[in-house]
Amino acid sequence: MHPFVESAIEAINQGDKNKALGLLKQALTANPNDVDAWLVLATVIDNPERKRQCLNRVLAIDPVNQLARAELFELDRVTLDGIPLSN
């Protein structure tokens, strides 16, 4: 795992999302295909669509990534829970 990603996780654990976002941006600038950075970024982002974009990027890099698949499944479940079923 890239040191920027490790530092970002530490920042998240300390409650500093802005610092984490900056570190993750640096990690992804250095390596746009850093799966760990994309996964951590997905945990930091609150916007569901942006989170989905991060997770889809992980799957584009690593199609069998179980964590990304599980997170996307959970996003879909939450989205569907908010949509009333039509009769």
ABEGO torsion letter per residue (X at the ends): XBAAAAAAAAAAAAGBAAAAAAAAAAAAAABAABAAAAAAAAAABABAAAAAAAAAAAAAABAABAAAAAAAAAAAAAAAAABBBBX
